């Protein structure tokens, strides 16, 4: 039996309705029609009241700056003070609670019950308790965690390659420069660590997904040459890109790029993305850090790895909880329909990436005072020419379409996006 999280409305509108979660997914509760549980007639319910992220058997609830708060087992999380605006109330952001079997969630007249089912046999592959939040570890600590130390048996062995130095780090692991022992060739090794105890089924699902994306062969996509695993730790040997990332280049230029600097990066990245979409593969994690530069070419990296890692349930709670990232480049539908992974979502992600490269800002009006999920759900994208009037009108119109709130109003794939933007930047 696989793990399962289930919500059942026990009291209020739609009493008896059940929402089951057998894989990583999200659930939004509120008054708006795009909520999974829409309660339009209860004055105690905010537009988007709370989000629940389930990655069975884990579940976490996060109040989204609601007016009246979310009650779990009689304890209130969130809520604004009398007369306080949503923006001010959200300063106490991320009021979260980990959920367990039997918990009761109450908002206004609605009460929901949480149930969690787990297999009797524990997962075979355990998460190293030393891992914690890897962003807090020094390079030496992380290397010991992954590879072991000279006085112990290696935790992860990568045949024929000698690890030299960490060159980058993400939410799920790190990237190392390595050298092949027989001829000295330099490559990059990406190591990903599961954040949850994993069973064989989850690991095999991830490997099957990776096998599909590893077949992508295009000059604007970083090639995965080989891969392997030790328990729930995975490695990927990839070609080394000596020019860093588009993000690195932005930092060297004061946080943004001119259109002439960005043009070859935009066209190259979109060419690789269009090829992948034609092959039925979606990236899902587009951002300047995932566009690498080598020999004058832009190359998309991490193709499908983040998506596959999440869908296999190995990422833990990636939107709520202790390790949640900030979704600066995430289209709205990945919150309201987390499993949604269509080319139009990549169009939004690439549009946000281009917007960021040209302006140094993000499409949504994020601020330290607002929960970013609340911003994405309730605010509109800022047109790029409001950020920078020097962006040509023709290019701005294309980016505005790529960043449309509804997926149906965007370019439907990267080929369409590339055809439109190619004529605008020539």
N, C-alpha and C positions, 0 to 999 in steps of 0.2 A: 504494500500500500504506500502511495506517495503522500507527502504532507499536504494539508488542505487548511485554508482559512475560510471561514464563512461568516457573513453578517446576516442577521435576520431582524426585520422590523417587527418588534414585539408589541408596539403600541403606537397609535397615531395613524396618519394617512398611510395607506398601503400596508397596513398591519398584515403580517404573514409572508410578505415578500422576502425572498432569499437572494443574496448575492454571494456566489461561491468564487473562490480564488484558488486555482490549482497551480498557477505559475505567477511569476512576477507581474504585478499589475497595480493600477491605482483606482481609487474610488473617491469621487467628489460629492459632497453633500451641500445643498443650498437651495436657494429660490430659483436660480436661473435654469432655463431649459436644457443647457448643456451638462447639468449635474446628473450623476448616475441615479441619485435619489433626489428628485425635484419636489420640494415642498413649498409651493407658491403662496399659500394662504395663511402661513403662520408668521405673525409679526415678530416672533422671537428668533426667526431664522434669517441669517444674512445672505447676500447674493451668492457668494461662495464661502460657505461657513467653515468647513474643515476638509482636509484631504487625508485619506487613509492610504498608506502604501503597504501592500502585502507582498511578501516574498516567502511563501510557506516554508517553515512554520512561523516565520517572523511577521509581525504587523506593527505599524507605528502610526499614530494619529497626530496630526498637526493642525491646530486652530489657525485660521488665516486672518487674524485680526478682526474677528467677529465682534458684533456689538455686545452680545450677551454671553459669550464664552461657550465652551463645550464641556459638558460634565461627564466624567468617567468615574463610575462607582461613587458618585456623590461628591467628587472633588472637581472644582472648576479649573479649566485650563483656558488661558486667553481672556478675552472680554475687554471692552473699553470702559473707561470711566464716564460718568455722566457729562455730556457736552463735549466729549473728546472726539475728534475726527478719526476716520479709519487710519489716516497717515500717522497721527500721533499714537493711536493705539497699537499700531504695528511696530513702534519702537521696541516694545517688549516682544520682539518677533521670535518665531520658532518655539512657541509653547507646545511642546511635544510630549507624548506619553507612549511608551512601549506597551502593547496590548497582549493580554494572555487569555487563555480559555475561560469563559464565563464572565468576562468583563461586560459592563453595561454602559452604553453611551447614550446620553440624553441631551437633546436640543429642543427646547420648546415643548411641544406636545408629542414629539417623536422619541421613542426609545428603541435602541438597537442592541442586540446581544451578539457577542463575539464567541465563536467556537473554533477551536484549533484541533486538528487531528494530525497525529504523527505516527509513523511506522514504529513497531515495537523494537525492531533492530536499528541501532544508531548508524548513521552514515559511516562508511569505512574510512574516509579520508578526512582527517581532522585539521582544523585551522590551528596554526601555531599560536599559542596564547601570547607570545612575545610580539606578535605583529602589531596589534592595536592600530592606531592611525599612523600609517607609514610616512605621512608627510612630516611627522615629528621626529623621525629617526635620522641620524647622521648617515652620510654615505657608507661609512664603515659599519655602522650597526645594521643597516639594511642589507649590505653585502654578506655579513655573517649570518643574518636570518635566512637569506636565500641559498647561499652557497656553502655555509658552514665555515669553520676555521681550521687551521692546519692541525690542531690537536683533536679533531673529531672527524667522523666519517662524513663525506660530502652529502649535503641535503639534496642538491641538484647538480647533476653532472651533465655537461654538454660536450659530447665527444668531438675531438679534433679542433676545438676552439679554446683560446686562452682569454679569459675576461681581463680587461685592462682598467677601465675607469667608467664610472657612471656619467652619462651625458644628458640625461633627462629623467623626469619623474612625473607620473600621472596618478590618477586616483586609485588605480588597481595594481600598480607596480612601477617598474623602472626600465630604462633603456641603457645598455652598456655598449661601449666600444669594445670589440674583441678582435683577436688576430688568429688566423688559421695557423696551426702549428707546423704544417708541412711546407707552406710557401709564403707565409707572412701576410696573406691577403687580409685587409681590414673589412670588417662587417659590423652590423649593429645587431645586438641581441635584446629583444624585448622580453621581460619576465613579468608574468601576471600572477597574482596571488589571490586565490579565492578568499572571500571574506566570510564565508559560511562553511560549515562542515558539509562535505559533498558526497553524494552517492555515485555509484558507477554510471547510472543513467544520465545524470546531469553532466558528468565529464564527457561521456560519449556523445551527448547532444552537442556540446560545445565543439568537440573535435570534428563532428560531421559538418557543422556550420563553417568552421575554419577551413576545412578541405575545399569547400566551394569557393570561398574568397581567395584562397591561395592559388587558384587556377587563373586568376586575372593576370593577363600579360599585356601591359600597355606602358609606353614610355613615361606617362604621367601618373603612374601608380607604383609605389614602392613594392618591390617583389618580395614575397615570403619564400625563402629558399628551402627551409626545412623547419620542422617544429617537433616538440617532444614534451613530456610531462613527467613529473615525479609526484604522485598523489594528486593534490589539488593545486600544485604549482606548475605553471606552463611556461615554455619558452618558445621564441620564434626568431630564427636567424633570418635577417633581412639585409638588403644592400645598404651600404653606409652612404649617407648624404652629407657631404662635407660642408655644405653652405648653411647649415642650421635650418631654422624654420622661418616662415613668414613673420611669425611673432617676434623672433630674434631680430629680424631686419627692421621691423617696426620700432623696437626698442632703441636700435642704433640710430634711428632717424627721428627721435623725439616722440615716439608713440604712434606715428601714422606714416602712410606712404603717399607720395604724389601719384596722380593717375598714371604718369609715364612709368614710374617704378612698379606700380601694381599691375599694369596691363598684362605683361607676360605671365605673371603669377595667376591672374584671374583666368586668362585663356587656357593656360596649361592645366590648372586644376579642374576647370569645367570640361576640358577634353577628356581627362581621365574619368571624371564622374559620369559623363555621357556614355563612355564605353561601358562602365560598370552597370549603369541603368539598362543599357541595351542587353546586357547579359542577365538581367533580373536581380542584380545585387544592389542593396541599399547600404549606405555608409552609417548614417544616424548620429555621427559624432563629429560633424564638420566644425572647424574653428582654425584660426591662424596657426596654432601650435601643431596642427595635424597636416599642414602643408609644408613639406620639406623642400630644400633647394639643393640642387646638385648639377654642376656643369651647365649652369644657365637655364636649367629646366625646373619647373615646379612639379612636385610629385606628392600625391595624396598618400598618407600613411594611415596605419591602424584601420585599414578597410574592413569594416564589418566586425572587428574584434570586440569593440565595446558593445555593439548590438547583440552579438552572439553570447558574450559573457553575461549580459543582463538577462537575456531570454533563457539561458540555461540555469538561471537562478544563482550564479556564482558571485554576483556583485554585492550581495547583501542588500540593504536598503539604501539606494543611491539617490533618492529624492528627499527622504526624511532621515532622521536619526543622526548618529554621531559622525558619519562619514559623508553626508550629503554634500554634493557640490552645488555651485550656483549656476543655474541654467541659462547663462547669457545667450547662448546660441541655439536654444531649444524652441521649436515651434509649439504653438499652443496645444495642438492635438496630442503631443507627447505627454501632456499632463492629464487632459481629459480622456484620452484613449491611449494609454501608455504603450500597449502592444502594437499600435499603429506604426507601421514602418513602410512607407510608400515613397516613391521617387519625389513626389511633391513636398514631402517633409525635408528631404535633402535640398531641394530648391530653396526652401526657407533658410536652412542652415547655411548654405553657400551665400545666399543674399545677405544674411547677417554678418558673415565673415568678410565679404567685400565692403559692406557698410563700415565695419570696424576698421579694416585696413585703411580706408580713405578718410575717416573722421576721427579715429581713436576713441569713439564712443560706441554705444550699443543701440540697437533699434528701439528697445523699450526704455522708458524713463526710469531706470533703476536708481535707487538711492540707498544710503545706509539706514534710512528710517523705515524702509518698506520691505516686507517679506517678498523676495523676488517671485515666488509662485503667485502671490496675490497680485503683483504688478502684471504678470503675463496674463492672468485670467481676467483682469478688470481694466487694463489700460490699452490704449491704441499705440501702434508703432509711430514714432516720430518721423515724418518724411525727411529724407536725407538732406534736402536743400534747406531745411530749418536748422540743421546742424552746420552745414557748410554750403553757402550759395555758389561757391566756385565749381561744384560738381555740375557737369553739363546737364541741361534739362532732359535731353534724350536718355542719358544714362540713368538719371534720377527716376524717370518714369518707369524704366525697366526694373530698377531695384524696388520701387514701390509695389509693382505687380508681384515680384518674387516674394515680397514680404507681406502679402495679403493675409488677413486673418484666416479666411476660409481656404482650404486646400484647393477647392475647385476654381478659385479665382486666380490662382498662380499659373506659371508655366508648369506643365504636368511632368516634365522630366528635364534632365540637364541638357539634352540635345536641343530642346526648344529654348531654354535659357541661353545656351551658348550661341545659337543662331541670332537671337535678339541682341545680345550684348556685344557680339563680335562686330556688328555693323556700327554700334554706338561708340566703340573705343578705337576704331581705325583712324 
